[in-house]
Amino acid sequence: MRLDKFLKVSRIIKRRTVAKEACDGGRVSLNGRTAKAGNEVKEGDVMEIRFGSRLGRYEIVSIKETVRKEEAAEMYRVLQEDEAVLAERNG
């Protein structure tokens, strides 16, 4: 599955166009490498997303084409969600 579609289906990012812009803007990395919207994701991959002062790290647990809102959070495991991390890095 494409990274931008996974971000939308899992509801980490609400809209696919916003997910694509985040990927193409260099704010998303996959397994430690800057990712593009079209990168394929698989179970076990680790994503890092930077949005403003927020930093989120997630492990992909499952990949599904469609999922109900209540089950979307089961597609990933939160490794880190922090606002202070970027503030510390930027001084």
C-alpha atoms as an extended CHARMM CRD file, in Angstrom:
* protein
*
        91  EXT
         1         1  MET       CA              0.0000000000        0.0000000000        0.0000000000  PROA      1               0.0000000000
         2         2  ARG       CA              1.2080000000        3.5150000000       -0.7370000000  PROA      2               0.0000000000
         3         3  LEU       CA              2.3830000000        5.5350000000        2.2600000000  PROA      3               0.0000000000
         4         4  ASP       CA             -0.0440000000        8.4100000000        1.6730000000  PROA      4               0.0000000000
         5         5  LYS       CA             -2.9780000000        5.9920000000        1.4670000000  PROA      5               0.0000000000
         6         6  PHE       CA             -1.8860000000        4.2100000000        4.6550000000  PROA      6               0.0000000000
         7         7  LEU       CA             -1.7190000000        7.5390000000        6.5160000000  PROA      7               0.0000000000
         8         8  LYS       CA             -5.2740000000        8.3350000000        5.4060000000  PROA      8               0.0000000000
         9         9  VAL       CA             -6.8030000000        4.8870000000        5.9930000000  PROA      9               0.0000000000
        10        10  SER       CA             -5.1990000000        4.6430000000        9.4530000000  PROA      10              0.0000000000
        11        11  ARG       CA             -6.3840000000        8.1970000000       10.1620000000  PROA      11              0.0000000000
        12        12  ILE       CA             -2.9660000000        9.3630000000       11.3220000000  PROA      12              0.0000000000
        13        13  ILE       CA             -3.5290000000       12.1400000000        8.7650000000  PROA      13              0.0000000000
        14        14  LYS       CA             -7.1670000000       12.8270000000        7.9060000000  PROA      14              0.0000000000
        15        15  ARG       CA             -6.8730000000       13.6290000000        4.1850000000  PROA      15              0.0000000000
        16        16  ARG       CA             -4.8360000000       11.8970000000        1.5210000000  PROA      16              0.0000000000
        17        17  THR       CA             -3.8460000000       15.1730000000       -0.1430000000  PROA      17              0.0000000000
        18        18  VAL       CA             -2.4540000000       16.4380000000        3.1660000000  PROA      18              0.0000000000
        19        19  ALA       CA             -0.6230000000       13.1200000000        3.6310000000  PROA      19              0.0000000000
        20        20  LYS       CA              0.8610000000       13.4410000000        0.1270000000  PROA      20              0.0000000000
        21        21  GLU       CA              1.9900000000       17.0120000000        0.8060000000  PROA      21              0.0000000000
        22        22  ALA       CA              3.6020000000       15.9640000000        4.1040000000  PROA      22              0.0000000000
        23        23  CYS       CA              5.4740000000       13.1250000000        2.3730000000  PROA      23              0.0000000000
        24        24  ASP       CA              6.6030000000       15.2020000000       -0.5920000000  PROA      24              0.0000000000
        25        25  GLY       CA              7.6180000000       18.0260000000        1.7690000000  PROA      25              0.0000000000
        26        26  GLY       CA             10.1270000000       15.7580000000        3.4890000000  PROA      26              0.0000000000
        27        27  ARG       CA              8.2420000000       15.6110000000        6.7950000000  PROA      27              0.0000000000
        28        28  VAL       CA              7.7310000000       11.8400000000        6.7480000000  PROA      28              0.0000000000
        29        29  SER       CA             10.4420000000        9.2080000000        7.0340000000  PROA      29              0.0000000000
        30        30  LEU       CA             10.0990000000        5.4640000000        6.6750000000  PROA      30              0.0000000000
        31        31  ASN       CA             12.6390000000        3.2170000000        8.4040000000  PROA      31              0.0000000000
        32        32  GLY       CA             14.9880000000        6.1720000000        8.9030000000  PROA      32              0.0000000000
        33        33  ARG       CA             14.8760000000        7.4100000000        5.2970000000  PROA      33              0.0000000000
        34        34  THR       CA             12.9280000000       10.3450000000        3.8930000000  PROA      34              0.0000000000
        35        35  ALA       CA              9.8220000000        8.9150000000        2.2430000000  PROA      35              0.0000000000
        36        36  LYS       CA              7.7330000000        9.9340000000       -0.7380000000  PROA      36              0.0000000000
        37        37  ALA       CA              3.9640000000        9.4970000000       -0.9680000000  PROA      37              0.0000000000
        38        38  GLY       CA              4.3180000000        6.5550000000       -3.3540000000  PROA      38              0.0000000000
        39        39  ASN       CA              6.6500000000        4.5080000000       -1.1500000000  PROA      39              0.0000000000
        40        40  GLU       CA              5.2160000000        1.0910000000       -0.3660000000  PROA      40              0.0000000000
        41        41  VAL       CA              4.7000000000        0.2960000000        3.3260000000  PROA      41              0.0000000000
        42        42  LYS       CA              4.6360000000       -3.1230000000        4.9300000000  PROA      42              0.0000000000
        43        43  GLU       CA              4.0190000000       -4.5260000000        8.3850000000  PROA      43              0.0000000000
        44        44  GLY       CA              6.9220000000       -3.8150000000       10.7330000000  PROA      44              0.0000000000
        45        45  ASP       CA              7.9520000000       -0.5500000000        9.0520000000  PROA      45              0.0000000000
        46        46  VAL       CA              8.5680000000        2.4370000000       11.3380000000  PROA      46              0.0000000000
        47        47  MET       CA              7.3190000000        5.8920000000       10.2790000000  PROA      47              0.0000000000
        48        48  GLU       CA              8.3370000000        9.2380000000       11.7060000000  PROA      48              0.0000000000
        49        49  ILE       CA              6.1130000000       12.2380000000       11.0020000000  PROA      49              0.0000000000
        50        50  ARG       CA              6.9450000000       15.8710000000       11.7920000000  PROA      50              0.0000000000
        51        51  PHE       CA              4.0800000000       18.3660000000       11.7940000000  PROA      51              0.0000000000
        52        52  GLY       CA              4.8910000000       21.7810000000       13.2070000000  PROA      52              0.0000000000
        53        53  SER       CA              6.2250000000       21.1810000000       16.7140000000  PROA      53              0.0000000000
        54        54  ARG       CA              4.8470000000       17.6240000000       16.8510000000  PROA      54              0.0000000000
        55        55  LEU       CA              6.8760000000       14.5020000000       16.2670000000  PROA      55              0.0000000000
        56        56  GLY       CA              5.2560000000       11.1000000000       15.9580000000  PROA      56              0.0000000000
        57        57  ARG       CA              6.8670000000        7.6870000000       15.5360000000  PROA      57              0.0000000000
        58        58  TYR       CA              4.6510000000        4.7490000000       14.6060000000  PROA      58              0.0000000000
        59        59  GLU       CA              5.1690000000        1.0840000000       13.8180000000  PROA      59              0.0000000000
        60        60  ILE       CA              2.8970000000       -0.3400000000       11.1340000000  PROA      60              0.0000000000
        61        61  VAL       CA              1.0820000000       -3.3440000000       12.6070000000  PROA      61              0.0000000000
        62        62  SER       CA             -1.3720000000       -4.2130000000        9.8250000000  PROA      62              0.0000000000
        63        63  ILE       CA             -2.3290000000       -3.0460000000        6.3630000000  PROA      63              0.0000000000
        64        64  LYS       CA             -5.9720000000       -2.9620000000        5.3030000000  PROA      64              0.0000000000
        65        65  GLU       CA             -7.5570000000       -1.2790000000        2.2890000000  PROA      65              0.0000000000
        66        66  THR       CA            -10.5670000000       -0.0970000000        4.2790000000  PROA      66              0.0000000000
        67        67  VAL       CA            -11.2110000000        0.0700000000        7.9950000000  PROA      67              0.0000000000
        68        68  ARG       CA            -13.8740000000        1.4740000000       10.2850000000  PROA      68              0.0000000000
        69        69  LYS       CA            -13.0150000000        4.5830000000       12.2600000000  PROA      69              0.0000000000
        70        70  GLU       CA            -13.0640000000        2.6510000000       15.5410000000  PROA      70              0.0000000000
        71        71  GLU       CA            -10.5410000000        0.1070000000       14.2090000000  PROA      71              0.0000000000
        72        72  ALA       CA             -8.1380000000        2.5200000000       12.4820000000  PROA      72              0.0000000000
        73        73  ALA       CA             -5.8370000000        2.8340000000       15.5080000000  PROA      73              0.0000000000
        74        74  GLU       CA             -5.2510000000       -0.9330000000       15.4050000000  PROA      74              0.0000000000
        75        75  MET       CA             -3.2790000000       -0.5100000000       12.1600000000  PROA      75              0.0000000000
        76        76  TYR       CA             -0.3150000000        1.0570000000       13.9500000000  PROA      76              0.0000000000
        77        77  ARG       CA              1.4370000000        1.1710000000       17.3090000000  PROA      77              0.0000000000
        78        78  VAL       CA              2.5200000000        4.5130000000       18.7510000000  PROA      78              0.0000000000
        79        79  LEU       CA              6.2130000000        4.4820000000       19.5690000000  PROA      79              0.0000000000
        80        80  GLN       CA              6.4570000000        8.1940000000       20.3770000000  PROA      80              0.0000000000
        81        81  GLU       CA              4.2110000000       11.2490000000       20.1930000000  PROA      81              0.0000000000
        82        82  ASP       CA              5.8790000000       14.3490000000       21.4990000000  PROA      82              0.0000000000
        83        83  GLU       CA              5.7820000000       18.1050000000       21.0480000000  PROA      83              0.0000000000
        84        84  ALA       CA              8.8580000000       18.9170000000       23.1190000000  PROA      84              0.0000000000
        85        85  VAL       CA             11.3110000000       16.8710000000       21.0350000000  PROA      85              0.0000000000
        86        86  LEU       CA             11.4510000000       19.3510000000       18.1660000000  PROA      86              0.0000000000
        87        87  ALA       CA             11.6370000000       22.3200000000       20.5410000000  PROA      87              0.0000000000
        88        88  GLU       CA             14.7210000000       20.7490000000       22.1660000000  PROA      88              0.0000000000
        89        89  ARG       CA             16.3530000000       20.0490000000       18.7900000000  PROA      89              0.0000000000
        90        90  ASN       CA             15.7510000000       23.6040000000       17.5540000000  PROA      90              0.0000000000
        91        91  GLY       CA             16.9130000000       25.1840000000       20.7970000000  PROA      91              0.0000000000
